[in-house]
Amino acid sequence: MLLPILLTLCCLIVDQIFLRIMAQKRYGAATLWKALASLCFLGVGFCMAFLATASDPVHTKIFIGLALGLVGDVLLALAIKWREKHDLFFVIGAAFFAVGHVFYLMALFATGAKLLVALPFWLVMVGLSGWYTLKMESDAGSMLIPGACYIGLVAAVAAAACSRFVLHPNIGTALFALGGILFTISDNILSAHKMGKAKAEKYNRWVHYTYYAAQLMIGWSMLWS
């Protein structure tokens, strides 16, 4: 268990280094550090999916979701580095994240999540997301519908994870549920930071604090599932 603990600590430390370099506008170096932080949570997922627990197709799906998140991370970082291709990198990165969330959903419903139990959680999270979007005056323009669908998908993962925790409460389901909620919070802050009035650097920090915490929790959740 020492390796995933070390990887978790490395992820948190490297995230701080990445944010510092990002604040200095050294976008090339920041991309490399962000990829390294993501490799750390992917390493945690690998340990949990293939080393610490018995072989399980469900864990493979979660690992694929984490891997797709890593690719999405790098693409979003590249969107900042190459401003002239920002929208292209951003959309492709979001697509990788979306497919990753589909894998998370498949894993959750294969391990006890129920649609009817998840629905109230989803409605609450979508409602809060809409309220936050209006509060922060986010303007997605032509990306409004795709963006809303993406937030709906992220909220669906969080809601499914919450339903699984309600029906099968344990450490693993609690971690996945909290990770799903933090993922939803992270993407809402990101939307407000990119397209709304949340332009201060603190918002960018909170995007990454909540995001890396979410991915680490999802990775660790496999140990108790």
C-alpha positions as CSV (number, residue, x, y, z in Angstrom):
1,M,0.0,0.0,0.0
2,L,3.0,2.3,0.2
3,L,3.1,3.0,-3.5
4,P,-0.4,4.4,-3.9
5,I,0.1,6.5,-0.7
6,L,3.3,8.0,-2.2
7,L,1.5,8.6,-5.5
8,T,-1.3,10.4,-3.7
9,L,1.2,12.6,-1.9
10,C,3.1,13.3,-5.2
11,C,-0.2,14.2,-6.9
12,L,-0.9,16.8,-4.3
13,I,2.6,18.2,-4.3
14,V,2.9,18.3,-8.1
15,D,-0.5,20.0,-8.3
16,Q,0.9,22.8,-6.2
17,I,4.0,23.1,-8.4
18,F,1.8,23.1,-11.5
19,L,-0.4,25.9,-10.1
20,R,2.7,28.0,-9.2
21,I,4.1,27.6,-12.7
22,M,0.7,28.3,-14.3
23,A,0.5,31.6,-12.3
24,Q,3.9,32.5,-13.8
25,K,2.3,32.0,-17.3
26,R,5.0,29.4,-18.1
27,Y,2.4,27.3,-20.0
28,G,4.8,24.8,-21.6
29,A,6.3,23.8,-18.3
30,A,2.8,23.9,-16.7
31,T,1.5,21.3,-19.2
32,L,4.3,18.9,-18.3
33,W,3.7,19.3,-14.6
34,K,-0.1,18.9,-15.0
35,A,0.5,15.7,-17.0
36,L,2.8,14.4,-14.2
37,A,0.1,15.2,-11.5
38,S,-2.4,13.2,-13.6
39,L,0.0,10.3,-14.0
40,C,0.1,10.1,-10.3
41,F,-3.7,9.7,-9.9
42,L,-3.6,7.2,-12.8
43,G,-0.9,5.3,-10.9
44,V,-3.2,5.2,-7.9
45,G,-5.9,3.8,-10.1
46,F,-3.6,1.2,-11.6
47,C,-2.5,0.0,-8.2
48,M,-6.1,-0.3,-7.0
49,A,-7.4,-1.9,-10.2
50,F,-4.7,-4.4,-10.9
51,L,-2.5,-4.8,-7.9
52,A,-4.3,-4.2,-4.6
53,T,-7.6,-5.9,-5.5
54,A,-8.7,-9.0,-7.4
55,S,-9.1,-8.7,-11.1
56,D,-12.5,-7.1,-11.8
57,P,-13.9,-5.8,-15.2
58,V,-15.6,-3.0,-13.2
59,H,-12.3,-1.7,-11.9
60,T,-10.9,-1.8,-15.5
61,K,-13.7,0.6,-16.5
62,I,-12.8,3.0,-13.6
63,F,-9.2,2.8,-14.7
64,I,-10.1,3.7,-18.2
65,G,-12.1,6.6,-16.9
66,L,-9.1,7.8,-15.0
67,A,-6.9,7.4,-18.1
68,L,-9.3,9.4,-20.3
69,G,-9.2,12.1,-17.6
70,L,-5.4,12.2,-18.0
71,V,-5.7,12.8,-21.7
72,G,-8.4,15.4,-21.1
73,D,-6.1,17.2,-18.7
74,V,-3.2,17.4,-21.1
75,L,-5.5,18.7,-23.9
76,L,-7.0,21.4,-21.6
77,A,-3.4,22.5,-20.7
78,L,-2.5,22.6,-24.4
79,A,-5.6,24.8,-25.0
80,I,-4.0,27.4,-22.8
81,K,-0.5,27.1,-24.3
82,W,-1.7,27.4,-27.9
83,R,-4.3,30.1,-27.7
84,E,-5.0,30.1,-31.4
85,K,-6.2,26.5,-31.1
86,H,-7.8,27.0,-27.7
87,D,-11.4,26.0,-28.7
88,L,-10.3,22.9,-30.6
89,F,-8.2,21.5,-27.7
90,F,-10.8,22.5,-25.2
91,V,-13.6,20.7,-27.0
92,I,-11.6,17.6,-27.7
93,G,-10.4,17.5,-24.1
94,A,-14.0,17.8,-22.9
95,A,-14.9,14.9,-25.2
96,F,-12.3,12.7,-23.5
97,F,-13.6,13.6,-20.1
98,A,-17.2,12.9,-21.3
99,V,-16.3,9.4,-22.5
100,G,-14.5,8.9,-19.2
101,H,-17.6,9.7,-17.3
102,V,-19.6,7.2,-19.4
103,F,-17.1,4.5,-18.2
104,Y,-17.6,5.7,-14.6
105,L,-21.4,5.4,-15.1
106,M,-21.1,1.9,-16.4
107,A,-19.0,0.9,-13.4
108,L,-21.4,2.5,-11.0
109,F,-24.5,0.9,-12.4
110,A,-22.8,-2.5,-12.6
111,T,-22.1,-2.3,-8.9
112,G,-25.4,-1.3,-7.4
113,A,-26.3,2.3,-8.5
114,K,-30.1,2.7,-9.2
115,L,-31.6,5.2,-11.5
116,L,-34.7,6.1,-9.4
117,V,-32.5,6.7,-6.3
118,A,-30.0,8.7,-8.3
119,L,-32.6,10.9,-10.0
120,P,-33.3,13.2,-6.9
121,F,-29.5,13.7,-6.5
122,W,-29.2,14.5,-10.2
123,L,-32.0,17.1,-10.1
124,V,-30.4,18.8,-7.1
125,M,-27.0,19.0,-8.6
126,V,-28.3,20.2,-12.0
127,G,-30.4,22.8,-10.2
128,L,-27.4,24.0,-8.2
129,S,-25.2,24.0,-11.3
130,G,-27.8,26.2,-13.1
131,W,-28.0,28.6,-10.2
132,Y,-24.2,28.9,-10.0
133,T,-24.0,29.5,-13.8
134,L,-26.5,32.4,-13.5
135,K,-24.8,33.7,-10.3
136,M,-21.4,33.8,-12.0
137,E,-22.9,35.2,-15.3
138,S,-21.3,32.5,-17.4
139,D,-21.9,32.9,-21.1
140,A,-21.1,29.8,-23.1
141,G,-22.4,31.2,-26.4
142,S,-22.7,28.5,-29.1
143,M,-21.3,26.0,-26.5
144,L,-24.4,26.4,-24.2
145,I,-26.2,23.2,-25.2
146,P,-23.1,21.0,-25.4
147,G,-21.8,22.5,-22.1
148,A,-25.1,21.9,-20.4
149,C,-25.2,18.3,-21.6
150,Y,-21.6,17.8,-20.3
151,I,-22.5,19.2,-16.8
152,G,-25.6,17.0,-16.8
153,L,-23.4,14.0,-17.5
154,V,-20.9,14.9,-14.8
155,A,-23.8,15.4,-12.4
156,A,-25.2,12.0,-13.4
157,V,-21.9,10.3,-12.3
158,A,-22.1,12.1,-9.0
159,A,-25.8,11.2,-8.6
160,A,-25.2,7.5,-9.5
161,A,-22.4,7.4,-7.0
162,C,-24.6,8.9,-4.3
163,S,-27.3,6.4,-5.0
164,R,-24.8,3.5,-4.7
165,F,-23.6,4.9,-1.3
166,V,-27.2,5.2,-0.1
167,L,-27.9,1.6,-1.1
168,H,-24.5,0.1,-0.2
169,P,-22.8,2.4,2.4
170,N,-19.1,1.7,2.9
171,I,-15.8,3.5,2.6
172,G,-15.5,2.8,-1.1
173,T,-18.9,4.0,-2.1
174,A,-18.5,7.1,0.1
175,L,-15.2,8.0,-1.6
176,F,-16.7,7.6,-5.1
177,A,-19.8,9.7,-4.1
178,L,-17.6,12.4,-2.7
179,G,-15.3,12.3,-5.7
180,G,-18.3,12.6,-8.0
181,I,-19.6,15.6,-6.1
182,L,-16.2,17.3,-6.2
183,F,-15.9,16.6,-9.9
184,T,-19.2,18.4,-10.5
185,I,-18.0,21.3,-8.3
186,S,-14.7,21.5,-10.2
187,D,-16.4,21.6,-13.6
188,N,-18.8,24.3,-12.5
189,I,-16.0,26.5,-11.2
190,L,-14.1,25.8,-14.4
191,S,-17.1,27.0,-16.4
192,A,-17.4,30.2,-14.4
193,H,-13.6,30.8,-14.6
194,K,-13.5,30.3,-18.4
195,M,-16.8,31.9,-19.4
196,G,-18.1,33.8,-16.4
197,K,-16.9,36.4,-13.9
198,A,-14.8,34.1,-11.7
199,K,-11.5,35.3,-13.3
200,A,-9.4,35.5,-10.1
201,E,-6.6,33.1,-9.8
202,K,-8.1,31.6,-6.7
203,Y,-10.9,30.0,-8.8
204,N,-8.3,28.3,-11.0
205,R,-6.7,26.9,-7.9
206,W,-10.0,25.5,-6.6
207,V,-10.7,24.0,-10.0
208,H,-7.6,21.9,-9.6
209,Y,-7.9,21.2,-5.9
210,T,-11.3,19.8,-6.3
211,Y,-10.5,18.0,-9.5
212,Y,-7.4,16.1,-8.3
213,A,-9.1,15.3,-5.0
214,A,-12.0,13.8,-7.0
215,Q,-9.8,11.6,-9.2
216,L,-7.8,10.4,-6.3
217,M,-10.9,9.5,-4.3
218,I,-12.3,7.6,-7.3
219,G,-9.1,5.7,-7.7
220,W,-8.9,4.8,-4.0
221,S,-12.6,3.8,-3.9
222,M,-11.7,0.6,-5.7
223,L,-9.9,-0.7,-2.6
224,W,-13.1,-1.1,-0.7
225,S,-15.6,-1.8,-3.5
